[in-house]
Amino acid sequence: MANLIYKLRLKLFSIIYPFIDDISSYKNQFFRDYITKNTHGVILEIGSGNGANINYYKKYKKLILLDKNIHLLKKTQLLCNHNVILADSSHLPFKETIFDNIVSSLVLCSVIDKQKTIREMNRVLKPAGKYFFWEHSISKNKFIYHMKTYIIFIWKFLTGGCDYNSDNHKLIKSILWGKSKIYIKKSILVKFLGMTYIYGVVLKD
Ligand SMILES: C[S@@+](CC[C@H](N)C(=O)[O-])C[C@H]1O[C@@H](n2cnc3c(N)ncnc32)[C@H](O)[C@@H]1O
């Protein structure tokens, strides 16, 4: 039963997300541009969804798009010739130190094993490789935080498991395998939901 509900959630999300992405595409340009403009070489994008970043990449030798949602990957496959891989970010099906860059946008909030994902990124990233991210993180507004805890189950169901209380700022700051630069950008919508956007880069030692 749990498996069936999980599959249903993946399907539902693959229908809903492209609309959300379309509506917000204009205001997301800044972030998508940031995470892709300095990429090069062999790139792994984690949680590529419906492929919203694909057209932003300017320089790459090879781009691999990885997601755990088969329905979204199928949509991506129709859009491009890049390699698409169905996998969970906590078990990356690659050898050690093969990627120059890893990219994620709006993904960590729905990753269940975040620590393992961070360890896997370190394993597959080359020395001096870079992880570019754009994520949302919890805001410090306590009222909103408590209010949100009551509707999180409905929200998670509709959004493919997005945990808007996820402290991704703290998570990225705690990465020990590299130096992180984290920027914060507020947006009215995410502020209303009690979140803030964070974006930046982790440079592997
Ligand atoms: C909100 S969507 C963002 C999609 C895309 N990155 C974008 O910027 O529009 C989050 C995506 O991350 C994927 N995802 C979540 N957890 C994942 C995991 N552990 N491994 C791989 N993909 C994951 C979801 O399936 C979904 O496609």
The ligand as an SDF file (V2000), in Angstrom:
LIG
                    3D

 27 29  0  0  0  0  0  0  0  0999 V2000
   11.1370   20.5980   -6.9540 C   0  0  0  0  0  0  0  0  0  0  0  0
   11.7710   19.4970   -8.1210 S   0  0  0  0  0  0  0  0  0  0  0  0
   13.0560   20.4750   -8.8630 C   0  0  0  0  0  0  0  0  0  0  0  0
   13.3510   20.0530  -10.2520 C   0  0  0  0  0  0  0  0  0  0  0  0
   14.4520   20.8490  -10.9650 C   0  0  0  0  0  0  0  0  0  0  0  0
   15.7270   20.6700  -10.3240 N   0  0  0  0  0  0  0  0  0  0  0  0
   14.1150   22.2980  -11.0650 C   0  0  0  0  0  0  0  0  0  0  0  0
   14.9230   23.1410  -10.6690 O   0  0  0  0  0  0  0  0  0  0  0  0
   13.0390   22.6350  -11.5730 O   0  0  0  0  0  0  0  0  0  0  0  0
   12.7190   18.3420   -7.1420 C   0  0  0  0  0  0  0  0  0  0  0  0
   13.2230   17.1690   -7.9490 C   0  0  0  0  0  0  0  0  0  0  0  0
   14.1740   16.4280   -7.1780 O   0  0  0  0  0  0  0  0  0  0  0  0
   13.9250   15.0470   -7.3450 C   0  0  0  0  0  0  0  0  0  0  0  0
   14.4570   14.3460   -6.1700 N   0  0  0  0  0  0  0  0  0  0  0  0
   14.0730   14.5050   -4.8970 C   0  0  0  0  0  0  0  0  0  0  0  0
   14.7850   13.7090   -4.0900 N   0  0  0  0  0  0  0  0  0  0  0  0
   15.6570   13.0330   -4.8850 C   0  0  0  0  0  0  0  0  0  0  0  0
   16.6410   12.0550   -4.6390 C   0  0  0  0  0  0  0  0  0  0  0  0
   16.8980   11.6290   -3.4030 N   0  0  0  0  0  0  0  0  0  0  0  0
   17.3380   11.5690   -5.6710 N   0  0  0  0  0  0  0  0  0  0  0  0
   17.0880   12.0090   -6.9350 C   0  0  0  0  0  0  0  0  0  0  0  0
   16.1550   12.9210   -7.2370 N   0  0  0  0  0  0  0  0  0  0  0  0
   15.4500   13.4390   -6.2220 C   0  0  0  0  0  0  0  0  0  0  0  0
   12.4100   14.9580   -7.4870 C   0  0  0  0  0  0  0  0  0  0  0  0
   12.0140   13.7580   -8.0950 O   0  0  0  0  0  0  0  0  0  0  0  0
   12.1220   16.1830   -8.3290 C   0  0  0  0  0  0  0  0  0  0  0  0
   12.2000   15.9080   -9.6900 O   0  0  0  0  0  0  0  0  0  0  0  0
  1  2  1  0
  2  3  1  0
  2 10  1  0
  3  4  1  0
  4  5  1  0
  5  6  1  0
  5  7  1  0
  7  8  2  0
  7  9  1  0
 10 11  1  0
 11 12  1  0
 11 26  1  0
 12 13  1  0
 13 14  1  0
 13 24  1  0
 14 15  1  0
 14 23  1  0
 15 16  2  0
 16 17  1  0
 17 18  1  0
 17 23  2  0
 18 19  1  0
 18 20  2  0
 20 21  1  0
 21 22  2  0
 22 23  1  0
 24 25  1  0
 24 26  1  0
 26 27  1  0
M  CHG  2   2   1   9  -1
M  END
$$$$
